[in-house]
């Protein structure tokens, strides 16, 4: 019998993403962006982590290469598992409900593992970028927003004014030191230009 429990080494981006995602309203904000635009939440959080950790803003070419690296995994594996899990939510025809629910829970755990693997793919693709300690927090936020803007542009996503609120929620959770009001002001003044199509 193969042991299906996966063990992963430490990953500072994974730790950051889990912490941010658990903050108030972030899950709902990410789900809204995922449903409306097909946003890969892992990449969006990675954009925030690059900025928050002082690794800066990626240029257009580097962002395009990053997306090209993880897009097949996200499309074929992560979204595939998510679709199977969603299809099983209310049971599947004549399949015994206890068994199908247990299998759905295992698929959910595998989906999380697949996202964990994507996190390692993202980090590996930017391993040459060192964390910057002396960068002001507002500048880090600007870098995170620039990364998100480049990601959206790379995917052909045209964000609307309605997306500013969920984006602000994500950025505020990624930069709690600044406070939501400060983040909202920066999001509206700097973030809307690159993010809104």
C-alpha positions as CSV (number, residue, x, y, z in Angstrom):
1,X,0.0,0.0,0.0
2,X,1.4,3.4,-0.9
3,X,1.3,6.1,1.8
4,X,-0.8,8.9,0.4
5,X,0.1,11.5,3.0
6,X,2.6,14.0,1.5
7,X,5.2,15.7,3.6
8,X,6.6,19.0,2.3
9,X,9.7,20.9,3.3
10,X,9.4,24.4,4.8
11,X,8.3,27.0,2.3
12,X,8.0,30.7,3.5
13,X,5.6,31.5,0.7
14,X,3.2,28.7,1.7
15,X,3.3,29.9,5.3
16,X,2.6,33.5,4.2
17,X,-0.2,32.4,1.9
18,X,-1.9,30.3,4.6
19,X,-1.7,33.1,7.1
20,X,-3.1,35.7,4.7
21,X,-5.8,33.4,3.4
22,X,-7.1,32.8,6.9
23,X,-7.6,36.5,7.6
24,X,-11.1,37.9,7.7
25,X,-12.7,38.1,4.3
26,X,-9.8,36.9,2.2
27,X,-11.2,33.5,1.3
28,X,-14.4,35.1,0.0
29,X,-12.4,37.8,-1.8
30,X,-10.2,35.3,-3.5
31,X,-13.2,33.1,-4.5
32,X,-14.9,36.1,-6.1
33,X,-11.8,36.9,-8.2
34,X,-11.4,33.2,-9.0
35,X,-15.1,32.9,-10.1
36,X,-15.3,36.2,-12.0
37,X,-12.0,36.1,-13.8
38,X,-10.4,32.7,-13.4
39,X,-7.7,34.2,-11.2
40,X,-5.2,31.6,-9.9
41,X,-5.3,32.5,-6.2
42,X,-1.9,31.0,-5.7
43,X,-0.3,33.4,-8.2
44,X,-2.2,36.4,-6.8
45,X,-0.9,35.5,-3.3
46,X,2.6,35.0,-4.8
47,X,2.4,38.5,-6.2
48,X,1.7,39.8,-2.7
49,X,4.5,37.6,-1.2
50,X,7.1,38.9,-3.7
51,X,6.2,42.5,-2.7
52,X,5.8,41.8,1.1
53,X,9.1,39.9,1.3
54,X,11.0,42.7,-0.4
55,X,11.7,40.7,-3.5
56,X,10.2,43.5,-5.6
57,X,8.2,43.6,-8.8
58,X,8.6,41.3,-11.8
59,X,8.8,42.7,-15.3
60,X,6.3,41.6,-18.0
61,X,8.6,39.0,-19.5
62,X,9.4,37.3,-16.1
63,X,5.7,37.3,-15.1
64,X,4.7,35.7,-18.5
65,X,7.3,33.0,-17.9
66,X,6.1,32.4,-14.4
67,X,2.5,32.0,-15.5
68,X,3.6,29.7,-18.4
69,X,5.4,27.5,-15.9
70,X,2.4,27.0,-13.5
71,X,-0.6,27.4,-15.8
72,X,-0.6,23.7,-17.1
73,X,-0.4,22.5,-13.5
74,X,-3.1,24.9,-12.3
75,X,-5.4,24.1,-15.3
76,X,-5.0,20.4,-15.6
77,X,-4.4,19.3,-12.0
78,X,-5.6,21.9,-9.4
79,X,-8.7,22.9,-11.3
80,X,-9.4,19.3,-12.3
81,X,-9.4,18.2,-8.7
82,X,-11.5,21.2,-7.7
83,X,-14.1,20.3,-10.4
84,X,-14.3,16.7,-9.2
85,X,-14.6,17.8,-5.6
86,X,-17.4,20.3,-6.5
87,X,-19.2,17.7,-8.5
88,X,-19.3,15.4,-5.5
89,X,-20.6,18.0,-3.1
90,X,-24.2,16.7,-3.0
91,X,-23.4,13.1,-3.6
92,X,-23.2,11.2,-6.8
93,X,-26.3,9.2,-7.9
94,X,-26.3,5.7,-6.5
95,X,-22.8,5.9,-4.8
96,X,-23.1,5.3,-1.1
97,X,-23.0,8.8,0.5
98,X,-20.7,7.9,3.4
99,X,-18.1,6.5,0.9
100,X,-18.5,9.4,-1.6
101,X,-18.1,11.9,1.2
102,X,-15.0,10.2,2.5
103,X,-13.6,10.1,-1.0
104,X,-14.5,13.8,-1.5
105,X,-12.5,14.6,1.7
106,X,-9.5,12.8,0.3
107,X,-9.8,14.6,-3.0
108,X,-10.0,17.9,-1.1
109,X,-6.7,17.0,0.7
110,X,-5.1,16.1,-2.6
111,X,-6.3,19.4,-4.0
112,X,-4.5,21.2,-1.2
113,X,-1.4,19.2,-1.8
114,X,-1.5,20.1,-5.5
115,X,-1.7,23.8,-4.6
116,X,1.3,23.2,-2.2
117,X,3.2,21.8,-5.1
118,X,2.3,24.9,-7.2
119,X,3.8,27.1,-4.4
120,X,7.1,25.3,-4.7
121,X,7.0,25.7,-8.5
122,X,6.5,29.5,-8.1
123,X,9.2,29.8,-5.5
124,X,11.7,27.7,-7.6
125,X,11.0,30.0,-10.6
126,X,12.1,33.1,-8.6
127,X,14.8,31.5,-6.4
128,X,17.3,34.1,-7.6
129,X,15.4,37.0,-6.0
130,X,16.6,37.9,-2.5
131,X,14.4,39.4,0.2
132,X,15.0,43.1,0.7
133,X,15.1,44.2,4.3
134,X,15.4,48.0,3.8
135,X,12.3,48.5,1.5
136,X,9.5,50.6,3.0
137,X,6.2,48.9,3.5
138,X,4.4,51.2,1.2
139,X,6.9,50.4,-1.6
140,X,6.4,46.7,-0.9
141,X,2.7,47.1,-1.4
142,X,3.3,49.0,-4.6
143,X,5.5,46.1,-5.8
144,X,2.7,43.6,-4.9
145,X,0.2,45.7,-6.8
146,X,2.5,46.0,-9.8
147,X,2.9,42.2,-9.8
148,X,-0.8,41.6,-9.6
149,X,-1.3,44.1,-12.5
150,X,1.2,42.3,-14.6
151,X,-0.4,38.9,-13.8
152,X,-3.8,40.2,-14.8
153,X,-2.4,41.7,-18.0
154,X,-0.6,38.4,-18.8
155,X,-3.8,36.5,-18.4
156,X,-5.9,39.0,-20.3
157,X,-8.0,39.8,-17.2
158,X,-9.8,43.1,-17.3
159,X,-10.6,43.9,-13.7
160,X,-13.5,46.2,-13.0
161,X,-14.3,48.8,-10.3
162,X,-16.2,46.0,-8.5
163,X,-12.9,44.1,-8.2
164,X,-11.2,46.9,-6.2
165,X,-13.0,45.8,-2.9
166,X,-11.8,42.1,-3.0
167,X,-8.3,43.2,-4.2
168,X,-8.1,45.6,-1.3
169,X,-9.1,42.9,1.1
170,X,-6.3,40.6,-0.2
171,X,-3.7,43.4,-0.1
172,X,-4.8,44.6,3.3
173,X,-4.4,41.1,4.7
174,X,-1.0,40.7,3.1
175,X,0.1,44.1,4.5
176,X,-1.6,44.3,8.0
177,X,1.1,46.6,9.2
178,X,-0.3,49.4,7.0
179,X,-3.9,49.1,8.1
180,X,-6.9,48.7,5.8
181,X,-7.6,52.4,5.3
182,X,-4.0,53.1,4.1
183,X,-4.1,50.1,1.8
184,X,-7.4,51.1,0.4
185,X,-6.1,54.6,-0.3
186,X,-3.0,53.2,-2.1
187,X,-5.1,50.6,-3.9
188,X,-7.4,53.3,-5.3
189,X,-4.6,55.7,-6.2
190,X,-1.9,53.3,-7.5
191,X,-3.6,50.0,-7.9
192,X,-6.6,51.0,-10.1
193,X,-4.4,52.2,-12.9
194,X,-2.5,48.9,-13.6
195,X,-5.4,46.6,-12.6
196,X,-8.4,48.2,-14.3
197,X,-8.6,47.5,-18.0
